[in-house]
Amino acid sequence: MTASSATATATVLQAREGLRARTGGPEEDGPALLEHVLGWTLVVLLAMLVTQTGLM
């Protein structure tokens, strides 16, 4: 593989990456505050359930 063919291959791969559809991975910004509140609510409810049933 020569330097020019490696450069051409890299250019083609970069062009293909630009054409891919985004699937909404980690870069997606959502309602972070709502997620935190719901997450902590779930933690508290689980702790109450464990305490009430005497599992700990």
C-alpha positions as CSV (number, residue, x, y, z in Angstrom):
1,M,0.0,0.0,0.0
2,T,1.5,3.3,-1.0
3,A,1.1,6.6,0.8
4,S,-1.3,8.0,-1.8
5,S,-3.6,4.9,-1.7
6,A,-3.6,5.1,2.1
7,T,-4.6,8.7,2.0
8,A,-7.3,8.0,-0.6
9,T,-8.7,5.2,1.6
10,A,-8.7,7.4,4.6
11,T,-10.6,10.1,2.7
12,V,-13.2,7.6,1.5
13,L,-13.7,6.3,5.0
14,Q,-14.1,9.9,6.3
15,A,-16.7,10.6,3.6
16,R,-18.7,7.5,4.5
17,E,-18.7,8.4,8.2
18,G,-20.3,11.7,7.3
19,L,-23.1,10.0,5.4
20,R,-24.1,7.6,8.3
21,A,-27.4,8.2,10.0
22,R,-27.1,9.3,13.7
23,T,-28.7,6.8,16.1
24,G,-28.9,9.1,19.1
25,G,-26.0,7.8,21.1
26,P,-24.4,9.3,24.2
27,E,-24.1,12.8,22.6
28,E,-27.9,13.3,22.8
29,D,-28.9,15.9,25.4
30,G,-32.1,15.1,27.1
31,P,-34.0,16.2,30.2
32,A,-31.1,15.5,32.6
33,L,-32.8,17.0,35.6
34,L,-35.9,14.9,35.1
35,E,-33.8,11.8,34.8
36,H,-32.0,12.5,38.0
37,V,-35.1,13.2,40.0
38,L,-36.8,10.0,38.7
39,G,-33.6,8.0,39.4
40,W,-33.4,9.2,43.0
41,T,-37.1,8.6,43.5
42,L,-36.6,5.0,42.4
43,V,-33.7,4.6,44.9
44,V,-35.8,6.0,47.8
45,L,-38.7,3.8,46.9
46,L,-36.5,0.7,46.7
47,A,-34.9,1.5,50.0
48,M,-38.4,1.9,51.6
49,L,-39.5,-1.4,50.1
50,V,-36.4,-3.2,51.4
51,T,-36.9,-1.7,54.9
52,Q,-40.6,-2.4,55.1
53,T,-40.2,-6.1,54.1
54,G,-37.3,-6.6,56.5
55,L,-34.8,-7.7,53.9
56,M,-32.0,-5.8,55.6
